[in-house]
């Protein structure tokens, strides 16, 4: 039983309020466990209900979300735990729109400087397509320290902004993005989610033991916890460690070491059946540590999950479609939807390079405005 609580907005520190909220959520978990698939009323439920879409709306949520997208495509109307509210729980991304032909395109060094200033995991520049016959737009993707040929969540977020900015939110379902790895195909679903085709893997195979040891040391986990390893390079140089349980994933530290600062790696574990209430719950928990680009941990990582899906589905560890949770350890609620067009799961192993995998999710535009980027002796105003 929880101790008596007296929460006052003026007198109770925020950290204490958050601690109490976590205790409440944990204390009523037994109710969720003994009533799988059940629901609750808004005014009688936990404010931080972990699976609120299902608890409050049940099977109706996808249809309600589709209606919300049609009548409010820009996400103007939001409220806590209402249909379509997912902002500020994923991975922030800055998208600078440079589609207006009257504006000069910032130079690469100006893009890099602006991305360094935002200090986000990624900042993208939405540009006119080099060849309009082949692509809808071009994008350049920057971290605070370097430019990337491809990245997953920036691909989804940039597409979301393109759809809104060009007014094609409800009129076009297939989009082609031009970026450093070439043309990337995306599709827009009725519920507003966007998915891209995972780029082909340019490097696969077991990870060198010295790198595995460095990653384990940086995360503070025992090498014996690792079941399998794999290079999953699809632009970013990721490698993945499959570990024995979700608890190991959640307990991993995210403190870079001198040796890990040259690596980008992630850790994956599969939820046991008794840890999931149904098919809409995540099947895998993922954490990624892109130390090589100066980021301790990334909340949601599309490129890593794309490569991991090709590996896990190809090796028979994962089914043809599943949901990934990421960012949980950071207080985020990232959800990545994975779907393979190869429905033949009878083979124990497939060629990872031949598997067409779709990686998708929802993006929410939280901030709109303009920025000024210095263009030689004059400034250029861009939308974002």
C-alpha positions, 0 to 999 in steps of 0.5 A: 500500500502506498503511504499517504500523499499530499501533493501541492503544486507550490510546495512539492518539488517536481522530482518528488511529484514525478517519483510519486507518479511512477509509484502510482503507475507501478502500484496499479500494474496488478490491475492491468495484469489481472484484466488483460485487454480491459479499459478504463475511464479517463476520470478514474485512470492513471494519468500516466497510463502506459498504453493509454490508446488501448486503455481509453479507446480500445479497438476504436483508436485507429479509426478515430486517429484516421478521422483526426488526421483528416479534419486536423492534418496539421495537428493544431488541436492537441490535449494530454492523452487525446486521440493523436497526442504523441508529441514530446515523447519521441526523438526531436528533429529540426527540419529546415524547409528550403523549397522556396525557389526565391531563397538561396540554398544554404551552403553545406558549411552553413547547414553544418553550423546550424545543425551544430547550434541546434545540438539535436541528434539530427537536423535536416534540410528539405530541398527541391529534388535534383531530378523531379522526375525521380524524386519528390524532394531531396534532403541533407541530414546533419548531426552536430558534428557530421553529415549522414548519407541516411538516417531513419527518424529524420527520413520520417520527420522530413517526409511529414514536414514535406507533406504538410508544407506542400499540402499533399497530406491527404492526396499522395500515398507514395513519396520518393526521397533523394538522399546520400544513399540514393532514392528511398521509397516511403508510403503514407498510411490512412492513420497518418503513419509514414514508413520507408523501405530499409536501405540495403545493408552494405556490411553484415556479419559478426562483430569483431570481439574487441568492439563487442567488449568495448561496447559491453564495457561502455554499457556496464554489461557482462559479455556473457549477456550477449547472445549474438552480434551483427554489423548492420551498416546502411549508411550509418556504421551501426552494429547490434548486440542481441542480449538475453533479456529486456532487463539487461537492455534497461540496465545498460549505462550510456556513458561513453568511454575513450574507446567507445567514442569511435563506435555506434552500437545498439542493444536489443532484447525480446520481450517474453510472452508473459511481458506482453498483453497482446500483439499491439505491445512491443516485441523488442526493446531497443537502445542505441548509443551513437557515441561516434557522433557525440551522442550518449543515447538516441531516443528513437533510431530508424536506421538502426531498427531498419538494419536490425529488422533485416538481421532478425527477420533474416535469421528467424529471430523475429516474425515478418512484422512486429513493434519495437519500443525504444527510448523507454530508459530515457522517459520517451515512448518511441514505437517503431513498426516493422513489416517485411514483404517476405511473408515466408517465415518457414526458412530458418535463415534468409539473405538479409540483403534480399529482404524488403523491410518497411520501417514506420511510425508516427511523427508529430510537428510540435514547433513551427516558425522561421530561422535566419541563416547567415548567407555570406553578408546577408541573412536568409529566412527559412521555414521549419 
